[in-house]
Amino acid sequence: MSEEVILRFDNVIFQYGDKKPILDEVSFSVRTGAKKTLMGQNGAGKSTIFKLITGELKATEGKVAKSDSTSVATAAQVLDRQDSDLTVEKYFAKAKAAGNLQSNINKVMEAVNLTVPLDRQVGALSGGQQARLLLAYALIQNPDILLLDEPTNNLDKEGIDHLIEFLIMYPKTVLVISHDADFLNCFTEGVIYLDVFTKKTEMYDGDYYTVVADIERRIEREIKKNAQLEKAIQDNKEKVNFFAHKGGKMRKLASKLKTEVEEMEENKVDVRREDKTIRDFKIQAQGIVGDVVKINSVKIIKNHEAEIRPVEILLRQRDRLLISGPNGIGKSTLLRALIDGTNEGTTILKDTRIGYYSQDFATLDYEQTVFDCLTGAMTEGTSIQDMRSIAAGFLITGDLMGLKIKHLSEGQKGLLSFTRLVLLKPGLLVLDEPTNHINFRHIPIIAKAINDYEGAIILISHMPDFVKEIKFDQELNLGSL
């Protein structure tokens, strides 16, 4: 690897207007060809660092240094909604890459293992195909620094394995934001750790699991040191109080001890607080009786053509259906058709409240405030105070209520969607990749809540560890139809 530094942050401070800094004196450097993970909890400012690197944002103070000739491209988490109507070819044309467009498209689509017609609208692609497209769009720009924001979202195992192989062989500099620990561990050479409380970064070398273990050991040492200092501080304070009233030499001793207390207080370490996790929660069911969902046929995509296949699926209360199959087979399309009533041969019991978690957050109005979004999901008997309490359990706190949804991070949009499901008290849960964008610390809590839900469930997920925590009665594998 070259020893040349391609990117440097020197005491970078970033804040919006007069608000508190999102980043405070952040300093780190990245060498040419390095593969680094940017780590930190939801809302810490990881995406802000990416935007400072691309130049989309400017530092309030300090310097983001890279040469004028250094090119940067980002593989975004989600497709921009305004691009949904573009064809694949026109989408790539937006990148304004040098050279022959058709040749470049062929190369990058092969690199990410994506095979779709160039005249297909990008909004009609599956979540997994869109994830590959976003990576290919960054690659066609041939950047010196490649920024990947949650690149494994919506990818099946084959897609993740292909991405790992690609990144290991990729000769240029890569910075990755991801909550997928196994994925990161395969190629990461080091971690830039962004602390959400101090707003500063630390550099660690080693694979992902080694770094996480190093951070945990450091926390233990800091807690132990602080406990020892706290005991000494308390002992000295008691002596100060005792000697301060004695006069003469005793008063001088009290003054000396007081100075020592102040020094020990300064020496206490700011222990990094572990990521906050969401509270345990319960999704109450509507309590309907009867055949909640009947599916007699489904549409699948084979060789880019739609085909109808007969099936026999019946879901009553407490029944759970797992829908599986490779990227592009039509899983998300099937869920959307079930919801909007366009899947022929499907009936949903009248007056059933449907709790739909869409992988692209299509159920959220980005121009709405968080407060209006949540009040719109409230059912009878729920007060504003109840709503705020439920939201706080998902880390959707009062300071976020007035924000428009478009200003939330993708992780916060996911937690907002779960808050809505709890408020809705649905009779049917339809969940499309509900772990996308979600901090891995929250996932066991979410899995337990879904498993404890007493209504009917239809789920798509590419996360095996998540799926195995939920008991399913039926599985519909679209790839085997």
C-alpha positions as CSV (number, residue, x, y, z in Angstrom):
1,M,0.0,0.0,0.0
2,S,1.2,3.5,-0.8
3,E,2.3,5.6,2.2
4,E,0.8,8.7,0.6
5,V,-2.0,10.3,2.5
6,I,-5.0,10.8,0.2
7,L,-7.4,12.4,2.7
8,R,-6.9,14.3,6.0
9,F,-9.3,16.0,8.5
10,D,-7.5,18.6,10.6
11,N,-9.5,19.8,13.7
12,V,-12.7,19.9,11.7
13,I,-15.7,21.4,13.4
14,F,-19.1,21.2,11.7
15,Q,-22.4,22.7,12.9
16,Y,-25.6,24.0,11.3
17,G,-26.0,27.7,12.2
18,D,-25.9,28.3,15.9
19,K,-26.7,24.7,16.9
20,K,-24.4,22.5,18.8
21,P,-21.5,21.0,16.7
22,I,-22.2,17.7,15.0
23,L,-18.4,17.2,14.7
24,D,-16.0,18.8,17.2
25,E,-12.2,19.0,16.3
26,V,-12.3,15.8,14.3
27,S,-8.8,14.8,13.0
28,F,-7.8,11.7,11.1
29,S,-5.9,10.7,7.9
30,V,-6.4,8.0,5.3
31,R,-3.6,6.6,3.1
32,T,-4.0,5.7,-0.6
33,G,-5.5,2.3,-1.2
34,A,-6.7,1.9,2.5
35,K,-10.0,0.1,3.3
36,K,-11.4,1.8,6.4
37,T,-14.7,1.5,8.3
38,L,-16.4,4.6,9.7
39,M,-18.0,3.5,12.9
40,G,-20.5,5.2,15.3
41,Q,-24.1,4.9,16.3
42,N,-27.1,6.3,14.4
43,G,-27.0,10.1,14.3
44,A,-23.3,10.4,15.3
45,G,-22.4,12.2,12.1
46,K,-21.0,9.5,9.8
47,S,-23.0,10.7,6.8
48,T,-21.9,14.3,7.6
49,I,-18.2,13.2,7.3
50,F,-19.0,11.6,3.9
51,K,-20.6,14.9,2.7
52,L,-17.6,16.9,3.9
53,I,-15.4,14.6,1.9
54,T,-17.5,15.0,-1.3
55,G,-17.7,18.8,-0.8
56,E,-21.5,18.7,-0.4
57,L,-20.9,20.3,3.0
58,K,-18.1,22.8,4.1
59,A,-16.4,22.6,7.5
60,T,-17.4,25.4,9.9
61,E,-13.8,25.4,11.2
62,G,-10.7,23.3,10.4
63,K,-9.7,21.8,7.1
64,V,-10.7,18.8,5.0
65,A,-7.6,18.2,2.9
66,K,-7.4,16.3,-0.4
67,S,-5.7,17.3,-3.6
68,D,-7.7,19.0,-6.4
69,S,-7.1,16.0,-8.6
70,T,-8.6,13.5,-6.1
71,S,-12.0,12.3,-7.3
72,V,-14.7,11.1,-4.9
73,A,-17.9,9.1,-5.5
74,T,-20.5,7.8,-3.1
75,A,-22.6,4.7,-3.4
76,A,-25.7,6.0,-1.6
77,Q,-27.9,4.0,0.8
78,V,-31.1,4.6,-1.2
79,L,-32.1,5.7,-4.7
80,D,-33.1,9.3,-4.9
81,R,-36.8,9.4,-5.5
82,Q,-36.6,12.0,-8.3
83,D,-34.5,9.4,-10.3
84,S,-37.1,6.7,-10.1
85,D,-38.5,7.3,-13.6
86,L,-35.1,7.3,-15.4
87,T,-34.0,4.3,-17.4
88,V,-30.9,2.4,-16.3
89,E,-29.0,3.9,-19.2
90,K,-30.1,7.5,-18.5
91,Y,-29.3,7.0,-14.8
92,F,-25.7,6.1,-15.6
93,A,-25.5,9.0,-18.1
94,K,-26.0,11.4,-15.2
95,A,-22.6,10.4,-13.9
96,K,-20.9,12.1,-16.9
97,A,-18.1,9.5,-16.8
98,A,-15.2,9.8,-19.3
99,G,-15.1,7.3,-22.2
100,N,-17.7,5.3,-24.0
101,L,-20.9,5.1,-22.0
102,Q,-22.1,1.7,-23.2
103,S,-18.7,0.2,-22.6
104,N,-18.4,1.7,-19.1
105,I,-21.9,0.5,-18.2
106,N,-21.1,-3.0,-19.3
107,K,-17.9,-3.0,-17.1
108,V,-19.5,-1.7,-13.9
109,M,-22.6,-3.8,-14.2
110,E,-20.4,-6.9,-14.6
111,A,-18.3,-5.7,-11.6
112,V,-21.4,-5.6,-9.3
113,N,-23.0,-8.7,-10.9
114,L,-26.1,-6.8,-12.1
115,T,-28.0,-8.0,-15.2
116,V,-31.0,-5.9,-16.1
117,P,-32.2,-4.3,-19.4
118,L,-30.9,-0.8,-19.9
119,D,-34.3,0.5,-20.8
120,R,-35.8,-0.7,-17.5
121,Q,-36.9,2.2,-15.1
122,V,-34.6,2.2,-12.1
123,G,-37.6,2.6,-9.8
124,A,-39.0,-0.7,-11.0
125,L,-35.8,-2.6,-10.0
126,S,-35.9,-4.7,-6.8
127,G,-34.2,-3.5,-3.6
128,G,-31.2,-5.7,-4.3
129,Q,-30.9,-4.6,-7.9
130,Q,-31.0,-1.0,-6.8
131,A,-28.3,-1.6,-4.2
132,R,-26.0,-3.0,-7.0
133,L,-27.0,-0.1,-9.3
134,L,-26.0,2.5,-6.6
135,L,-22.6,0.9,-6.3
136,A,-22.2,0.6,-10.1
137,Y,-23.1,4.3,-10.4
138,A,-20.3,5.2,-8.0
139,L,-17.8,2.9,-9.9
140,I,-18.5,4.3,-13.3
141,Q,-17.1,7.6,-12.1
142,N,-13.7,5.8,-11.5
143,P,-13.2,7.6,-8.1
144,D,-9.9,7.7,-6.2
145,I,-11.9,7.5,-3.0
146,L,-15.0,5.3,-3.0
147,L,-17.6,6.0,-0.2
148,L,-20.0,3.2,0.6
149,D,-23.0,3.9,2.8
150,E,-24.7,0.7,4.1
151,P,-23.8,-1.2,0.8
152,T,-25.2,-4.6,2.0
153,N,-28.8,-3.4,2.5
154,N,-31.2,-5.4,0.3
155,L,-28.4,-7.7,-1.0
156,D,-28.8,-11.4,-0.7
157,K,-25.9,-13.7,0.4
158,E,-24.7,-14.1,-3.2
159,G,-24.7,-10.3,-3.6
160,I,-22.8,-9.7,-0.4
161,D,-20.2,-12.4,-1.2
162,H,-19.7,-10.8,-4.6
163,L,-19.3,-7.3,-3.0
164,I,-16.7,-8.6,-0.5
165,E,-14.7,-10.2,-3.3
166,F,-14.9,-7.0,-5.3
167,L,-13.7,-4.8,-2.4
168,I,-10.8,-7.1,-1.5
169,M,-9.5,-6.8,-5.1
170,Y,-10.4,-3.1,-5.5
171,P,-7.1,-1.1,-5.8
172,K,-8.3,2.3,-4.6
173,T,-9.3,3.9,-1.3
174,V,-12.6,2.8,0.3
175,L,-14.4,4.2,3.3
176,V,-17.5,2.2,4.4
177,I,-20.4,2.9,6.8
178,S,-22.1,-0.4,7.7
179,H,-23.8,-2.2,10.6
180,D,-23.0,-5.6,9.1
181,A,-20.2,-6.8,11.3
182,D,-19.4,-10.0,9.4
183,F,-19.3,-8.1,6.1
184,L,-16.9,-5.5,7.5
185,N,-14.6,-8.0,9.1
186,C,-13.8,-9.6,5.7
187,F,-11.9,-6.6,4.3
188,T,-11.5,-3.8,6.9
189,E,-8.0,-2.8,7.7
190,G,-8.9,-0.3,10.4
191,V,-11.7,1.8,11.9
192,I,-12.4,5.5,12.3
193,Y,-14.5,5.6,15.4
194,L,-16.9,8.6,15.7
195,D,-18.1,9.1,19.3
196,V,-21.7,10.5,19.3
197,F,-21.1,12.2,22.7
198,T,-17.7,13.8,22.4
199,K,-18.2,14.4,18.6
200,K,-14.6,13.4,18.0
201,T,-12.9,10.5,16.1
202,E,-10.3,7.9,17.1
203,M,-8.2,5.7,14.8
204,Y,-7.9,2.0,15.3
205,D,-5.9,-0.6,13.2
206,G,-6.9,-4.2,12.7
207,D,-10.0,-6.1,11.4
208,Y,-13.4,-5.1,12.6
209,Y,-13.8,-7.6,15.4
210,T,-10.4,-6.8,16.8
211,V,-11.2,-3.1,16.9
212,V,-14.6,-3.7,18.6
213,A,-12.8,-5.8,21.3
214,D,-10.1,-3.1,21.7
215,I,-12.8,-0.4,22.2
216,E,-14.6,-2.6,24.8
217,R,-11.4,-3.3,26.7
218,R,-10.6,0.5,26.7
219,I,-14.0,1.2,28.1
220,E,-13.5,-1.3,30.9
221,R,-10.1,0.3,31.7
222,E,-11.7,3.8,31.7
223,I,-14.5,2.7,34.0
224,K,-12.1,1.1,36.4
225,K,-9.8,4.1,36.5
226,N,-12.7,6.4,37.1
227,A,-14.0,4.2,39.9
228,Q,-10.5,4.4,41.6
229,L,-10.4,8.2,41.2
230,E,-13.9,8.6,42.4
231,K,-13.1,6.7,45.6
232,A,-9.9,8.8,46.2
233,I,-11.9,12.0,45.5
234,Q,-14.6,11.0,48.0
235,D,-11.9,10.2,50.7
236,N,-10.2,13.5,50.1
237,K,-13.4,15.5,50.2
238,E,-14.2,14.0,53.6
239,K,-10.8,14.9,54.9
240,V,-11.1,18.4,53.5
241,N,-14.4,18.8,55.4
242,F,-12.8,17.5,58.6
243,F,-9.6,19.5,58.5
244,A,-11.1,22.8,57.2
245,H,-12.5,23.7,60.5
246,K,-9.4,22.8,62.6
247,G,-7.3,26.0,61.8
248,G,-3.6,26.5,61.4
249,K,-1.7,23.6,59.7
250,M,-4.8,21.6,59.4
251,R,-6.4,24.3,57.3
252,K,-3.4,24.3,55.0
253,L,-3.6,20.5,54.6
254,A,-7.3,20.9,53.8
255,S,-6.4,23.4,51.1
256,K,-3.7,21.0,49.7
257,L,-6.2,18.2,49.6
258,K,-8.8,20.4,47.9
259,T,-6.3,21.1,45.1
260,E,-5.6,17.3,44.7
261,V,-9.4,16.7,44.5
262,E,-9.6,19.3,41.6
263,E,-6.7,17.6,39.8
264,M,-8.3,14.2,40.2
265,E,-11.6,15.5,38.9
266,E,-9.7,16.8,35.8
267,N,-8.0,13.4,35.3
268,K,-11.3,11.5,35.2
269,V,-11.8,10.0,31.7
270,D,-14.8,10.8,29.5
271,V,-15.9,7.2,29.2
272,R,-17.5,6.7,25.8
273,R,-21.1,5.6,26.4
274,E,-22.1,2.6,24.5
275,D,-24.7,3.0,21.8
276,K,-28.1,3.5,23.2
277,T,-30.5,0.7,22.3
278,I,-34.2,1.0,21.8
279,R,-36.5,-0.1,24.7
280,D,-38.3,-3.4,24.6
281,F,-41.6,-2.9,22.8
282,K,-44.8,-4.7,22.0
283,I,-46.9,-4.4,18.8
284,Q,-50.5,-4.9,19.9
285,A,-52.7,-6.8,17.3
286,Q,-56.0,-5.5,16.1
287,G,-57.6,-8.8,17.3
288,I,-59.5,-9.7,14.1
289,V,-61.0,-13.2,13.6
290,G,-61.1,-15.2,10.3
291,D,-59.0,-15.7,7.2
292,V,-56.8,-12.6,7.2
293,V,-55.0,-13.2,3.9
294,K,-55.7,-15.6,1.0
295,I,-53.1,-15.8,-1.8
296,N,-54.0,-18.0,-4.8
297,S,-51.4,-16.8,-7.3
298,V,-48.3,-14.7,-7.4
299,K,-46.3,-12.9,-10.1
300,I,-42.6,-13.6,-10.4
301,I,-39.9,-12.2,-12.6
302,K,-37.9,-14.7,-14.7
303,N,-35.5,-13.6,-17.4
304,H,-36.9,-10.1,-16.9
305,E,-40.4,-11.3,-17.8
306,A,-43.4,-11.5,-15.5
307,E,-44.9,-14.9,-15.0
308,I,-48.0,-15.9,-13.0
309,R,-47.7,-19.0,-10.7
310,P,-50.5,-20.6,-8.7
311,V,-50.0,-21.0,-4.9
312,E,-52.2,-21.8,-1.9
313,I,-51.5,-19.5,1.0
314,L,-53.9,-18.9,3.9
315,L,-53.1,-16.8,6.9
316,R,-55.2,-16.5,10.0
317,Q,-54.4,-14.6,13.2
318,R,-50.9,-15.7,14.6
319,D,-49.9,-17.3,11.2
320,R,-46.5,-16.2,9.9
321,L,-45.3,-16.4,6.3
322,L,-41.6,-16.0,5.2
323,I,-41.2,-15.0,1.5
324,S,-37.8,-15.9,0.1
325,G,-35.9,-16.0,-3.2
326,P,-33.0,-14.3,-5.0
327,N,-32.8,-10.6,-5.7
328,G,-35.0,-9.5,-8.6
329,I,-37.4,-12.4,-8.4
330,G,-40.3,-10.1,-7.4
331,K,-40.5,-10.3,-3.6
332,S,-41.0,-6.6,-2.8
333,T,-43.2,-6.2,-5.9
334,L,-45.5,-9.0,-4.5
335,L,-45.8,-7.2,-1.1
336,R,-46.7,-3.9,-2.8
337,A,-49.3,-5.7,-4.9
338,L,-50.8,-7.3,-1.8
339,I,-51.0,-3.9,-0.1
340,D,-52.6,-2.0,-3.0
341,G,-54.9,-4.8,-4.1
342,T,-53.4,-5.3,-7.5
343,N,-52.2,-8.9,-7.0
344,E,-55.0,-11.0,-8.6
345,G,-56.1,-13.9,-6.6
346,T,-55.4,-12.2,-3.3
347,T,-57.9,-11.2,-0.7
348,I,-57.4,-9.4,2.6
349,L,-60.1,-9.5,5.3
350,K,-62.2,-6.3,5.2
351,D,-61.3,-3.6,7.7
352,T,-57.9,-5.2,8.5
353,R,-55.4,-2.5,9.5
354,I,-52.2,-3.3,7.7
355,G,-48.8,-2.3,9.2
356,Y,-46.5,-2.1,6.2
357,Y,-42.8,-1.6,6.6
358,S,-41.4,-0.7,3.2
359,Q,-37.7,-1.2,2.6
360,D,-37.6,2.2,0.7
361,F,-39.8,4.0,3.3
362,A,-42.4,4.5,0.6
363,T,-45.1,4.8,3.3
364,L,-43.4,7.9,4.7
365,D,-44.1,11.4,3.4
366,Y,-40.7,13.1,3.5
367,E,-42.2,16.6,3.7
368,Q,-44.2,15.7,6.8
369,T,-42.9,16.5,10.3
370,V,-42.1,13.6,12.5
371,F,-44.9,14.7,14.9
372,D,-47.5,14.8,12.1
373,C,-46.4,11.4,10.8
374,L,-46.8,9.8,14.2
375,T,-50.1,11.5,15.1
376,G,-51.5,10.2,11.8
377,A,-50.8,6.6,12.9
378,M,-52.5,6.9,16.3
379,T,-55.5,4.8,17.0
380,E,-58.4,5.5,19.3
381,G,-57.4,5.6,23.0
382,T,-53.8,6.8,22.4
383,S,-52.9,10.2,23.7
384,I,-50.2,12.6,22.5
385,Q,-48.3,11.8,25.7
386,D,-48.5,8.0,24.9
387,M,-47.2,8.7,21.4
388,R,-44.3,10.7,22.7
389,S,-43.4,8.0,25.2
390,I,-43.5,5.2,22.6
391,A,-41.4,7.3,20.2
392,A,-38.8,8.0,22.9
393,G,-38.4,4.3,23.3
394,F,-37.3,4.2,19.7
395,L,-34.9,7.1,20.3
396,I,-37.3,9.5,18.5
397,T,-37.0,12.2,21.0
398,G,-38.7,15.6,21.4
399,D,-35.9,17.5,19.5
400,L,-36.8,15.4,16.4
401,M,-40.5,16.0,16.5
402,G,-40.5,19.2,14.5
403,L,-38.1,18.0,11.8
404,K,-39.3,17.0,8.4
405,I,-38.8,13.3,7.8
406,K,-36.4,14.1,4.9
407,H,-33.9,15.4,7.4
408,L,-33.7,12.2,9.4
409,S,-30.9,9.6,8.8
410,E,-32.0,6.4,7.2
411,G,-31.6,4.6,10.6
412,Q,-33.9,7.1,12.2
413,K,-36.5,6.7,9.4
414,G,-36.4,2.9,10.2
415,L,-37.0,3.5,13.9
416,L,-39.8,6.0,13.0
417,S,-41.4,3.3,10.9
418,F,-41.4,0.9,13.9
419,T,-42.9,3.6,16.1
420,R,-45.8,3.9,13.6
421,L,-46.4,0.1,13.6
422,V,-46.7,0.2,17.4
423,L,-49.2,3.1,17.2
424,L,-51.2,1.5,14.5
425,K,-52.0,-1.7,16.3
426,P,-52.3,-3.6,13.0
427,G,-54.1,-6.9,12.3
428,L,-51.5,-7.8,9.6
429,L,-47.8,-7.0,9.6
430,V,-46.2,-6.8,6.2
431,L,-42.4,-6.3,6.7
432,D,-40.0,-5.8,3.8
433,E,-36.4,-6.0,5.0
434,P,-37.1,-4.4,8.4
435,T,-33.5,-4.6,9.5
436,N,-32.1,-2.4,6.7
437,H,-30.4,0.7,8.1
438,I,-31.0,-0.5,11.7
439,N,-28.1,-0.5,14.2
440,F,-27.3,-4.1,15.0
441,R,-27.8,-3.5,18.7
442,H,-31.5,-2.9,18.1
443,I,-32.1,-6.0,16.0
444,P,-32.6,-8.6,18.8
445,I,-35.2,-6.3,20.4
446,I,-37.1,-5.9,17.1
447,A,-37.0,-9.7,16.4
448,K,-38.5,-10.4,19.8
449,A,-41.3,-7.9,19.3
450,I,-42.2,-9.4,15.9
451,N,-42.1,-12.9,17.3
452,D,-44.4,-11.9,20.2
453,Y,-46.9,-10.2,17.9
454,E,-50.2,-12.0,17.9
455,G,-51.5,-11.0,14.4
456,A,-50.6,-12.4,11.0
457,I,-47.2,-11.7,9.6
458,I,-45.7,-11.6,6.1
459,L,-41.9,-11.0,6.1
460,I,-39.0,-10.6,3.7
461,S,-35.5,-10.6,5.1
462,H,-32.0,-11.5,3.9
463,M,-30.6,-11.6,7.4
464,P,-30.6,-15.3,8.5
465,D,-29.8,-14.5,12.2
466,F,-32.8,-12.2,12.4
467,V,-35.1,-14.7,10.6
468,K,-34.2,-17.6,12.9
469,E,-35.4,-15.6,15.9
470,I,-39.0,-15.6,14.5
471,K,-41.1,-18.8,14.3
472,F,-42.7,-19.2,10.9
473,D,-45.5,-21.6,9.9
474,Q,-45.0,-21.2,6.2
475,E,-42.4,-20.2,3.6
476,L,-43.0,-19.2,0.0
477,N,-39.8,-19.4,-2.0
478,L,-40.5,-17.5,-5.2
479,G,-37.2,-18.9,-6.7
480,S,-38.6,-22.5,-6.7
481,L,-41.9,-21.8,-8.3
